């Protein structure tokens, strides 16, 4: 289960995996570190192993947040050792010589880095050093050689260090996960969903019963708030299928409190109530004004609150957009059920609105991702089954 904010309350701690969204990516380094310290104090348990999720392109303040996690764990057990593997090969993110690559090219050349970055470069050890954290590179040769476990155990004994591990394939991540667990009881993990998959694969345990819900005739609300090219091309491809009602929204509509939005919301609600899917795309100038992002997300959430009763399923691209809309709908968590494709989880919302949901990071996927998402959500909501 994933939860966030205060509304999450105290979710079932018997769940094998509990994820908490700290909503810290837009904060300054000190504030992000403080947020993590508060979250860890509230949610961490001695019997739970910590996985510190980061953005796979290093957006936000991962160095400061990792430093805060080290301090917290040391206060609990006297020592801490981080295993850092940010690679996510299924989405084109790899790590070679301690640097992140996107589709084989340096992260610094990627669209997301050009639009938004925190650090001078994508060298992981140098990034950690900005927050006073010592990093040690673990190369591909070591990951694929016979002494990975010994290397990690040695670093764990030294303590107060983070091993930054190269990985080009999912098998590399499996080797890292397998070698890391015995290294030390003080080990915690840092990475993207790639490393999370590798760890989960080591001990899947008993599979949960597939979730069942009452079938629903209302349509799927699909919101594209990300500016990433992958999401924009996916929106165009879905629109061109003719299977959705398409609603482009310009910033002025949200920032000026336009009365025209009320008419648009009524049209969206009608489309959903009639069983059709509605695609909303937040339009931005080129180049976009990135400072408007939070205002637009909140404005979109406010504008769509009236649509909630007609939603049969929900999909969103862009984390900031998804977070604002979910909070606006009174949703406090997501019970995860499956993965539609790499980086696109499928689940059931928890809170005032209980509907199937899929979320996608803006730069993940291809031009057909939203088509696949809409088809899967339609199957779930009409059949009442997540399988």
N, C-alpha and C positions, 0 to 999 in steps of 0.2 A: 504494500500500500504506500502511496505517496500522499503526504499531507503538508499543510503550510499554515502560517499565521496562527492566531489564537483560536480560531474557530475549529481547528483540528482536534481540540480537546485532548483526550487520552485514548488514542486508537489501540486496538487490540495488540498487546505486546506479545501475544502468542504467535503472531505472524512471523514467518521465517525471515522476511526482509521488511524493514520499515525505512522509508526515505522521507527526509524532511527538506523542503525547499526553503533555504535561508533568504532568498530574494536579495542577494548582496551584490550582484554583478554591477549595478549602477552606483555603488557606494565608493567613497575614497578608501584608501588602504586601511587607515586606522579604524574607520567605521566598519569596514568589512570584517576586520579581525575581531572587533568587539562583538559584532553580530554572531560570529562563529563561536566565540567563547560562551555567549549566552545560550545559543542553541545546544552546544555540547553539554553544558551544565544541566540543561533541562531534559535532554533526550538520551544522552549516552547511558549505557548500562554496562557493568563489568562483564556480563556474559555475552555482550554483543561486540562483534568485530567492526571497526570503523572503516568505512569506505568514503573517502573525500572526493566527491564528484567535482570535476572541473569542466570548463568549456574546452572542447578539443582544439580550439584555435587560440587559447590563452586569453580570451576576453575577460574583463573584470579584474579581480585582485587575487589570483590564485596563490601567489607567493606569501602575501600577508595572511591569507586564510590557512595555508599549510603551517605557517609559523604558529598561529593561534592553536591549531590542532596539536602540534608538538608540545606546546606549553601545557595544554589541558591534560594530555595523556601522561606527561611526566609528573604532573601533580597527583595523578591517580596511582601510578605504578612505579614511579621513580625513573623510568626510562621510556624512550620512544624511538621507533625506527620506521621510516617511511619507504614504501616501495612505489615508485612513481612511473607509470607506464601510460601516457596519454594517447597512444595510438588507437585508431579505430579503423582497421583495414577495410571493413565492409563499406565504409563511406569515403574511402580514399585518403584517410589520415594515417600516416606512418611516421616512425621516428628513427632517424639514422644519425649516428655520431652526436647524439644528444640534442638534435634539432628536429622540429616537426616539419613534415612535408605534406602538401596537399596535392593529390594526384601526381606525385613525383616531383613537384616543384617546391621551392622554399616557401614556407608559410608567409614570409614577408612579401611575396609576390601575389598572394591570394586576394581575392575581392574583399573578403571580410577584414583582413589585416589593413588593407588600404583605407577602408572606411572607418575602422575602429581598432585601436590597439593601445595597450598599456605600457609595454616594455620596449626598450630600444631595438631588441632583436629577439629571435625565438630560440636562443640557446637556453636550455632548461636549467643548467647549473648557474648561469649568469642571472637568470630570472629569479631563482631561489635566493641568490646572494643579495638581491635588493631588499629582502626582508630579514637578512642576517641568518639565513638557513644554509647550512653546509650541504652541498650536493656532490655525489660521486657518480660518474658516468659508468654504466654497464653496457658495453658495446654488443653489437649483434654476434660477434665472435664468441663472447662470453655466454650470451643467452643460449646460443646453439651448441656450445661446447659442453664438456663434461664436468665443469667446475662451477656452474651457476649457483647451485645450492651452497657450496663452500664459500663462494664470494659473498653471497647475501648473509650467510651466518656470520662471517667475519665482520661485515659492516654492522650487523645487528649488535654484536658484542661491543663494538666501539660506541654505538649509541649516538643520539643527537645528530643523525645524519639521514639524508634522503637519497636512496639509490634511484637514479634516473635511468630507466631501462629502454634500450632500443627495441623496436618490434616492427616488422614489415608484414607479418602474416598473423592470422588467428592462431596458428600453431605456436608462433613465438610467444604470444600472450598466454597460451596454455602452459608453456614451459615456465614462464615467469610466475604465474599463479601457483603452479605445482611446487616450485622451488621455494616460494616465499612463505608459505604457510608454516613449514617446520622451522623457519629461521629463528623466530623468537615469539614469545607470547605477547610482546610489546609491539608487534608489527601492525601497522595500519597501511591502508592502500589509498593511492591517489591516481585517478585516471578518468577516462570517459567510459561510455557504455561498453567499449571493447574489452577492457579489463574486467568489468563487472560480469560480462558474459562468461569469460574464462573462469572466474572464480565460482560462479554459479554452476558451471559445468562439472566442477570437481566433486560436488556433492549435491545432486539435485534433490535427494530425499524423496519423500512421498509426493506425488503430483496431486495438486488440489483438484477437487471435483469441478468440472466446467460450470461456469455460471449460467444460470437460466433467468430470463426476465419475461414479463408479459409482452407479447408482440404489440407493436405500435404502428399506427397508420400515418403518423405525422412524419414530415420529411427531415432531412439532415441539414443543419446550418453549418456551412463551411466558410471560415473567415481566413483570408490571407492578409496578414499584417506585416510579414517579413519583406524586406527590400531585396533579399538575395535573388540572384538571377534564376536559381533553380526553382524557387517558389513562384516567381512571376511567369516563367515558361510553363510550369505545371498548371497555373491558373488559366492561362490562355488555352492550353490543351483541353482542360475540363470544360471551359466555356464553349469551345468549338464542337464538343460532342452534342450539344443541344439538349442535354439531359438535365440541365440546371437552369434556374432563373438567375440571371446575372445582375448584380447591383454594384457598380463602381461608386466609391465614396471619396470625395475630395476633402482635404484637410479643413477647408473653410466651413464645410457643413458641420463639422464636429466642434470647431473652435468658436464659431459664432452663435451656437445655439439655434441654428436655423430651424424655422418652423417646417421647412421642407423635409427635415428628417422624420418628423412624425408621420408624414404621408408615406415616406419610404419604408418606415418600420411597419406600417400597416400592410404595405404590399408584400414585404418579406413574410409577415405573419400569415397572410392569406396563402402564399405559395407553400409554406410549411404545413399549414392546416389541411391543404388539399392533397397532401402526400408527396409533394414535389420537393426537390432539394434546392437550396438557395446558396449561391456563391457570392460572398461579399469581398471585394478587393479594395484595400485602402490605397488610393493613388497618391503618389508623391512626385514632386518636381525632381529634375535631374540637373545638378546634384541635389540630393535631399538634405533638408535641414534636420540633422540627427537630434538636435535639442528638443524637437517637437515630439519625439517618440513617446515619452511617458504621457504627455498631454493628450495625444491622439488615442493612445490605448485606453486611457480613462474615459475619454469622450465617447469612444466606440462602445465601451462597456455600459456607460450610462444610457446611450441611445438604444441599445439592444435589450435592456432589461425587460421592456414590455413584450418582447418576442418570446421570452422564456417558456410560457405555457404551451406554445405550439412546437417546441423543439422535440423531435423524436430521436435525434442523435446529433453529435457535435464534433467538428474537426477544426483545428486551428494550426496555422503555421506561424512560427515566431514565438519564442517563450514569453516575451513581455506582453504580447497581444493575448496569448492564452491565459496568462496569470490574471490579467485585468478582467477578462470576460468571465472566467470561472468565479472569481471573487464577486463580481457583480451579480452573477446568477445564484449566489449563496451556496456555492460548492466548496467544500472544505477538504476534499481528498479524492483520490482515484484508486479504486481497487483494480489492480492490473490483471489482465487475463491472457494476453497473447502479444505477439509482435507482428504487424502486418508486413513490414519489411524492415531492414536494418535502420534503427533510429526512429521508428514509427510505432510506438506502443499503442495497444488497444486495451481499453478498460471500461469500468462503470463508475460514473461519478457518485460521490457521497455527499449528502447535504440536502438542501431544499429541492434540488433538481437531480433526479437519478436517471441518467441516459447513457447509452454507449458513447464512448469518446475515443478519438485518435488525435494525437498531437505530433507535430513534425518540426524539428529544428529547421530554420529557414533555408540553410544551405545544403541540407540533406536531400537525397532522392534525385529523381530525374523528371523529365517533362510529363511522364505518365503517372507520377506518384499520387497526385490528387484523384485521378481517375480510379486507381486501385483502392484508395482510401474510401472514396464515395461508394464504390461497389461493395466493399466489405461491410461498411456501416449499414448500407441498405439491407444486406443479407441478415445482419445481426438484429436490426430493429424489426424487421418483418417476420423473422422466424423465432425471435426470442432466445436465440442460442449463440454463444460465442465461438462455437466450433463449426 
